[in-house]
Amino acid sequence: MTRDPRYDILFEPVKIGPVTARNRFYQVPHCNGMGRTFPSSMAAMRGVKAEGGWAVVSTEQIDIHPTSDITGATEGRMWSDQDVPYLARMCDAVHEHDSLALIELTHNGKFASNSYSREVPIFPSHMPVVGNNPVQARAMDKADIRDYRRWHLEAVKRSKQAGFDIVCCYAAHNLSLAGQFMLPRYNQRTDEYGGSLENRVRLFREIMEDAKEAVGDTMGVVARFAVDELRGAEGMEWEKEGREIIEMLAELPDLWDVNVAEWHNDSVTSRFAEEGFQEPFIAFVKSVTTKPVVAVGRYTTPDRMVSLIKNGVMDMIGAARPSIADPFLPKKIEEGRIEDIRECIGCNICVGWDALMAPMRCTQNPTKGEEWRKGWHPERIPEKTADESVLIIGAGPAGLEAARAAGERGYNVTLAEADEELGGRVAREARLPGLSAWGRVRDYRVYQIQQMANVEVFPASRLTAEQVLEFGADHIAIATGSHWRKDGYGRIHQFPIPGLSDAQVLTPDDVMAGVVPAGPVIVYDDDHYYMGGIVAEKLRGDGLDVTLVTSDPVVSSWTSINLEQHRIQAHVLGLGIEVLANHKLHRVAGQAVELACVFSERVTTLEAASIVMVTSRLPDAALFDELDADQARLKEAGSPSLRRIGDCYGPATIAAAVYEGHRFARELGTEPEDIPYKRELTELADEFALP
């Protein structure tokens, strides 16, 4: 296929100072849970993006000194020459595909409690560090400022030594010392680095000037700057100081990378922000500088990208999450395959796993994080090992991905689904408030399967064990999903709740099926992900009086690590939903529901006509159990391999289900080892193997 000429503009080169990007696709810096801890995985992941057509491929934030130590986050470091080799590996991986490698250098200021280095944190003014650590940052004196400039300059020089083409001076997300100097609420200084805007910007100007002088015509120098904090008058506003700062420094950097702060505002989930929501904040930038501009907006459609370029909003399309969901997004546009793009759903699972200090994962892209350790490529998969057939039962996220990937390998695949509709839990959850983008998980896979002559799909086909065995497949995957429990068993309850059996109890499955319970209703959340809050929202939208009860201190507490907890809490409260935190179900007596404080055991009684239990799920594994229990019949049927995948195996996230479906397809015809991936430590240990 050939590229649609409408998209030619996206493949024009862009000069970034002395270097040239081969097209307009720019993977902005993003964390990944790999960094210095899993450097081989990090380098391979970035290399795949370059292969996929991203002309600029950036690191995550790279700390420049032990006073900027954010242990245990798995970010990068450029403290000394010892850090050069592993970052050079990333440069090599990016250069192999003719892309430019960018390094984002930062000092985290009061965001660094220095748990490993044990250095006293530094900041423009005396102030406690972020979080509840009993640590305070000290105000920097003039010697500290000179040291900071020196550390940054040395990191720039090491970046050049490592092979980077572009260095990014970071003043975004409120995570950078240079950016923190600009904010009056942080900067209470009375010297030449405090007070007036020009003084507060001085340090950012100086580190850029230092960098440009050091690299000359060998590297581009980029300014990454948040023009607005979405705090109103108490913070940076794009119409005031945000604009003034860009006007003051307009021609100094070789490119402006602009966004909003803080990170939870820059990377809002699709539940709370549409694609391109930052455009009103950053649209002015090109009018005050002649330098190229890049910005992000979870862009996945080429028509929108072209419009942004032609309308003078930006010169390059920035992306973090879309480049994770589909590293080959640029190449698919270039090759005229836009229907094959795996569009980001904006769920922020990628952010969550980075916060867990583990290699990132992605709901749409099951190969993310597995590029090195498992050798999984997002666009290539080994051909089948034999002329064998595969029967997959259940067309939810696991079954759809298993069918797609096995079909791509060349197996003859039959996919049977009990319902008329494909998609399983994805189809049901995408109808909940704010989750329509999640339907892309289903849509991408259904479209891919429809293009494969070797994959047959049979909706409304509930199979019995006898029918499965009669089918005669060589490989059988059971992907029949799971269901929410009604008995309250979950994280805090592992025992019967008195009176519950006599109450009107529903689950999210009932709500998604259209059942509207009697009100007032209690939504009891012992799951702590998105479902409790979103079920409460759905029922409130149905006109019910709703009380959300949770055993945790806040609503949907797990979502604090994927950047949306505060928005969920505010949204729930704004809808008029009552929230009772730190309470567990104690007893039910008719419509009187007794709730006990998780700390004091003091009982509170609420009236409720019904209770929606959001606690835990049970696998729907009856079909697997029946097949697995009769090995004699399996033997008579030719001893097909039998495997559970997705929520039928272990209920978890949609991302986990997609991964398990992909893993099933990848492992067909193989004998996986107990540890089916490479580890960084074992690679190093080979040099010191025992005799």
N, C-alpha and C positions, 0 to 999 in steps of 0.2 A: 504494500500500500504506500501511497505517497502523501506527503503533507498537504493539508488544505492551505492554499495560498493566503487565506485570511490570517493565518497564524505565522506568516513569514517574519513579521515584526518581532516575534518572541525569540527569534534565532539570530538577530543582529548582534554583533559584538558590542561590548561596552568597555570603554577605557576607565580604569580605576587608577589614576595617576600613571605610573610607568608600566603598569601591567594591563593586560586586556582579557576580559572574560569573553569566552567564545559565544555566549548567548546571554539571555536576560534572566536566567534561573539561578537563584542565590539561596543556598541553604544557610539560614542564619544560625548563629551559635545556639546550641541546645544541649541540655544535660541528658545523660543517657544511662546512668548507673554503672558505667564501665570505667571510663577515665583511666587514672593511673593504677587502679586496682585490677582491672581486666584489660590491659593495653592492647593485647592481640585482638580481642573482640572489638574494641573501640576502633582500631585501625581498619579492620576488615569492613566494619559497618560503614565507615566514612568512604572507603574505597568503592563499595557497591553504589553509593550515591553518585560518586563521580562517574562510574560506569553508566549509571542511569540517566546522565545528561545534565546534572547540576554543575553549572560552570564555576561556581564558587562553593566550596565545601568548608565549613567552619568547625572549629573545635567547640567544646563547652567552655565555660569560664575557666581560665587557667590562673591560679593564685601565684603571686610573684614573690612571696616572702613568708617566713614562719609566723609573722604577726598577722597573717591573713589565713590562718589555719582553720578550716571548717570540718575537721574530723568529726564524725565519720562519713560525711558525704564523699562520694566516690568521684570527685571532680579531678581535673588535671592540676599539675604543679609545674612551675618553672622557677624553682628556688635556686638551683645551681646547675652546673654543667652536667650533673648526674641525670637531670631530667630531659636532656636533649635527645638521647637515643630513641626512647619510646615514642616521642612526638615526631621524630624524623621518620619513623615507620609509617605514621599516618600520612605524612607528606608524600612519601614514596607511593603509597596506595592511591592517593588522589592524583598525583602526577602521571601515574600509569595510564590514566584515561584523559589526559590533556586538560584537567581542570586546575583551578587555582586553590591553594590551601591557605586558609585564614586562621589566625590564632587570636583569641579574645583574651587579653590580659586584664587582670583585675586585682584589686585589694579590697577585701570585704568590710573593712572598718569594723563597725559595731555588730556586724553580722557574723564575725569570727570570734568565737570564745576561746580559741587556741587550746583546745583540750589535749592535743598531742604535743604541740611545741611548748606549752606552758608559758608563752610570752604574754605580757600584759597587752590587751587589745588597745589599739589607737583609733582616734576619732577627732573630728574638728573641735569638739567640746567634750567636757566630762559628761558621761551618760552611760546608763546600764546597757549591756549588750542585749540583743534581740533574744526573746525567749525568757524562760524563768531561771536561767543559770545565775547563781549568786556571784556574778562577775560584772565589773564595770570597766568601760573603756576610759582611758585617760586622754585628756586634751593634748594634741600634738603641739610641740614647740617648734621653733624654726629649724632646729637640727633634725627633728623628725620629718619635717616637710622636705628638707634637702635629702634625707635618706630615702624617703618614699620616691622622689624623682629619680634617684640613683638606682633603686631597686627596679623601678619600671624600665628605665633605660637599659639596664643590664639584661632584663628579660626580653626586651626588643632585640638586642644584639644576639642573644641565644636563639631567639625565634628565627632570625636570619640564618644562623648557623644550622638550625634544624632543617631548613629548606622551605620555610613558609614564604608565600608570595605577598601576603597582606597581613598587616597587624591592625587589630581593632582596639582602639582606646575606648574603654567601657564607662558609660555614665547613664546606665538604664536600670530599670527595675528596683532602684534604691539599694542595689547590692554592691555598689562601687564607691570607694572612698572619694574619688574625684567628683562623682555625682552627688555624694552626700554633702560635700563642701558647698554646693550650690543652694541648698535648702535652708532657709532662715530658721526653721524649727530645730535643725541639727547644728547649724553654724552660728554660734553666739560669740564669735571672735571680734576683737576690736582692732586687729592689725590689718595689714594689706591683703590678707586672705579672708577677711570677714567684713560685714557691713553692707556696702554697696554691691549691686549685682556684678559689676565689673570685677570687684575684689573676690567675690564668691566663685566666679568663673575662672579666676586666674590660674588655679592649679590644673584644671582640665586643659586650658590653653597651653600651659607649660609642658605637660607630658606629651601633647601632640607635637609641639614644636621640637621637643627633644627627640621624639621618634623620627620625625621627618628629616632632621639634621643627621641622625645616625644612619638611616637607610638610604638616603639620597635617592637615586633613580633606580634602586634595585627592588623596592617593595612599595606597595600601596599602603596608605595610612587611612583608616576608616574611623569615623566618630559614630559610636552607638549611643543614642541619647533619647531619653523619655521626655516628650514634650508636655505631658500632662500626667498628673497623678490621680485624677478623678476624685480629688478631695475637696474641690472647691477652693475657697480663698485661703485655706490653711496649707495648701500645697501648691506645687507647680501647676500652672494653667497655661494651655497652649496660646490663648489669646493675649497673655501678658508676658511673663518672664520666659515661658517656653519659646515663644516667637523671638523675643529679644535676644536670647542666647544664640539661637541659630543665625540671626542677623549679625551678631557680634563676631561669630566665628565662621561665617558663611563660606569663605573660600579657603579656609585653612586645611580641612581634611580633603582627601581625594574622593570620598563618598560619604553620604549621610545615611545611616541606618536608624530610622526613627520609629518610635512606638510609644505606648503608654506604660505607666508604672502603677502598681507593683506587678509582680509576675502573675498574680491571680487576676489582674485586669488585662494583662497582655494576652494570656492564654485562657480566656473564658471558655467554658464548655459550651457545646452547641445547645444545651438546655436553656442557656441564659443569654446567648448572643448569636446574631446572624453572621454569616460570612461577610467579612469586610467592615465590621462594626467600627474599626479604628479610623476609617477614612476621614470622618469629619475633623478629627484631631490633627491629622498629619498632612492634609491636602494642601496646606499653605506652603510647605517647605520648598517645593520647586520654584515658587515665585520669589524666593529670597536668596537663592544660591544658583550658581551655574554648574555646580557639581552634581553628579548623578545621585539619585535618591532610591533607597530600597525600603520597603515596609512589608509587614505581614498582615494576614487577614483570613487564615485558613482557606486560602484560595485553591480550588481544585478544577475549575472549569476554564478552558482556554479563552472562551469568548469574554468572560469577565476580565481575564488577564490582559487581553488586547485592549479592551476598553480603558483600563487603568493607564496603560502606556499612551494610547492616543489622546486621552483627555488630560495628560500632563499631571497625573497624580504621583506616578513613580516611574523610574527608569528600569528597575529590576524587580522581579517578583520574588519577594522573600517568603520563605516557608521553613517551619520546623515540623509541626505535626503532619502536614500533607506529605513532606519528604520522608517521614517515617512510615506512613501508611502505604505509600508507593514511591520507593526510591527511583523508579523508572518513569515517573510522571512526565518529565520533559521529553524523554525519548519516545514515549507513546504519542505525545502530541506531534513530535517531529516526524514520526513514521505513519501518521494518519490513523492511529489506533486509540482514539480518545474513549471509545466504548470500553476499552480494557483497563482504564484507570481505576485503581482501588481508592475510592474517595474517602478521605478522613471523615470519621463520624463525630469528632470532637468530644470524645468521652473522657480523655485525659488519663487513660490507663497507663500510657507511656510516662506521664508525670508521676503517677502513683508509684510505679516500680522504681523510678529513680529515687523518690523519697524513701523507699524501703531499702535503699542502698544496694539494689540488685540490678542486673542487666535489664534494660527496659524491654517491655513487650508491647504489642499493639493488637487491638481487636481485629483490625482489617488484615494486618500483615503478620501471619504466624511465624515467618522466618526472621523477624526482627530480634536481634540479639543472638541469633544462631548462625550468623554468617561464618564466623571462624570456628566456634567450638563444635558445631555439628556439620559445618560445610554446606548449610542450606542457602540456596540462592533464591531471591524472590521471583525470578523469571525463568529459572531452569530447574528441572527435576529429572532424575535418571529415568530412562525408559524402563518399561516392565521387564522383569527377569524371566517371565514365562507366559505362554498363552493361557492365561487363567482368567476366571470370571470372579466378580466381586458383587455381593449382595449387601446393600446398606439399608437398614430399616430405621427410618426416622429422618426427616428432612429439616431438622433444626440446624443451628450453626455448625455443630460437629458433623452431622450427616451430609450437609451441603458441601462443606469444605472437603470431606473425605471423598465424596463423589467427584468433585471438581479436580482434585489433585490426582486421584487414581485414574480418572479419565485422561488427564494430561499425560500420564505415564503410558497410556495405551491399553490399559486393562478394559475389558468389557464390563461395564458397570450397570447395575440395576439399582435404582433408588426408589424405595417404597415408602409412602407417607400415609398415615392413617387419616389425616384430615384432608379436606379439599384444598386448603391453603398451604403453601410451602413456607418454611421459615421458623416453625416451632416457636420458641420463646421470643425470638427476635421479632417475628410478626406481631405477637401479642403486645410486647413491651413497646414497640414503635408507635402504638396507638395511645400510649399514655401521654399525659401533658409534657411537652417539651422534648420528647424523644424521637420525633419523626426521622431525624437524620440517622438514627440507628438502623433504620430499614435498609441502608446502603449495604449492610453486611449480607442481607438476603439478596438484594437486587444484583450486586456484583456477581455473586456465585450462581444465581439462577441464569443470568445472561450468559456466563461462561459455559455452563452446562448445556444450554440450548444450542451452542455452536458445535457440540461434540456428537458426532454420529455414533460413537461407541458408548454413550451414556443414555439410558432410558429412564424416564421418570414416571412413576405411577402414583398420583395422588389418590386420596380416598381408598386406600388399599391397606387395610389392617390385616396383617398376616398372622396366622397361628403357627405354632412350632411345627406342626405337620406340614404346612405349606412351605415353610422355610426349608425344611429338609428335602421335600420333594423338588424344590427348585434346582438343587444340585450345584450350587455355587462352590467355587474353590475356597473363597474367603467370605466370611460373614461378619459384618460389623453391626452391633446393636447400638443405635443412637436414639433411644426412645425417651430421653430427657428425664425430668424429675417433676415433683409436685411439692408445693408448700404444705407443711404440717399444720394441723389444727390443734394439736395437743399442747402447744406451748413449749415443747422441748427445744432448747437452743443453747445459747452461751451461758445464761444464768439459771435456767431451769433444766434439771435432769431428773425431775420427779413429777408425779401427777399434781395438778393444781385443783384443789377442792372446789367442787361446784361447776367446773368448766364444762363437763359433759352435759349439763342441763341448760347451758346458755346458748344463745344464737351466735355461733362462731363461724367466721368466714376466713378466707385466705386471699392473698393477691390473685390467685388463679380465679377465684369467684368474681373478684372485682374486674379483672381483665375480660372475663366472659360476659360481662354486662350486668351482673347481679348488683342491685342497689340495696344495701342493708337498711334495716330500720334504724332511725336515729332517736336520740343521740348515739354516736358511735365512738368507740375507743379504738384507735389504731395502736397496737402494741408492738413496738419495734425493738427486737433483740437481735436484729441482723446488722444494723448500723451502716449499711451501704445506702444506695439511693431509694430502694423500694419503699421503705416506711414513709419517708417524706412525700414521695410522689403518689402513693396510694391515698394519703391524707389529703393531698391537693385534689386528686380526682374526686374523692367523696365530697369535699367541700364544694367543688364545682357542681356536684349533683344536688346541692342545696342542703346538705346535712350539717348539723352541728357536730364538729369533730374535735376530739381531744387526742393528741399524739402523746403516748406514754413511752418513755425509753429508759432503760436501765443505765444509760450513759449520761454524761453531763450535758450533752448537746444533741441536737437532731442530726441524724446521719453522720455520726462522728468519723467514720472511716474516710469520708470524702474530704476531710481536712488535708489529706495528702494528695488529692487530685485537684485541689485549688477551688472547690466549690462549696465547702461546708457553710461558710458565712453567707453565701448567697441563698443556699437552701434554707437556712434558719430564718433569714430575713424574709424570704418569700413566704414561708409557711406562716410566720407571725403576721405578715402583711395581709394574708388571706383571712385572718380572723380565726385561725386554728389555735386552740389552746395547747400549750406544751407543758407537760409535767415530766421533768427530767429526774434522773437518779432514783427512779422507782421501778419496782417489779410487781408482777401480778402476785397477789397473796391468796385471795379467795374470791369466788363468785357466788352470790346468793340472789338468784333471780336477776333483777336489773341493778342490783347493788354490787359494784365491783370494788373490792378492797385491794388497795395498792400499798406496798410496804416500801419505805425508804431503804435504799440499799446500804446505808450507813447506820441509821438508828433503829431500823425495823419499825418505826412509828407508822401506823396505818392511817391512810386517807381513803375515804369512801366516795366514789363517784357513781352517778346513775348513768347507765348505758343500756340501750335496747339491744345492742350487738357489739361484738368485738371482732376486729380483723387482726389475725395473728400473722406477724411478719417476723418469724423466728428462725426457722431452718427448713431445709428441703430433704426429701427422701428420693432416691433414684427410682425410676420406673423400670425396674429390672426383671419383672416377672417373666418376660419372654426369654431373656438370657438365662435366668435361673432354670427354667424348664428345659432348655436345650442343653445347658451345661450339666444338668443332673443326670442325663441319660446318655452316657458315653457310648453305650452299645448302639443306639440309633445313629449317633454321629458317625460311628465307624461304618455302619451299613450305608450311610449316605456318602461314603468316600472320605471320611475324616476331614471335613473342611476345617480350616482355622476359624476360631470363634473368638470375638473380642468385643468388649464393651468400650464405648468412647463417649466423651462429653459428659453431660450431667448424669447420664445413665451410669457412668462409672464413678464419678465424684462431683456432685453439684458445686459449681464455682462461678466464675465470671463468664461472660460471653467470650472474652478473649481466650480463656482457658479451654472452652469447648472448641473454638476454631482451631486452636493449637493441637488439641488431641485428635481432631479429625485429620489435620494435615500430617501429624506424626504417624497415624495409622497408614495413610497412603504412602508416605516415605518409606516405612518399614516393611511394606509388602515384599516378600521374597528375600528378606534378610533375617538374621538372628541377632537382635540387638544385645549389646553387652550390658552388664549390670550398671555400669556408668557409661551411658551412650554418648559421651562428648569429651572433648579435650579439656584439660584444665591448665591454667597458667602455671600453677605450682609444679605439676608433673612435667611440663615442658622444661622448666628450669632445672628440675631435679635430675633430668637425664644427664646433665653434665657432671653430676656427683653420684652416679649410681653405685650401689654397693657391689662388690665382686660376687 
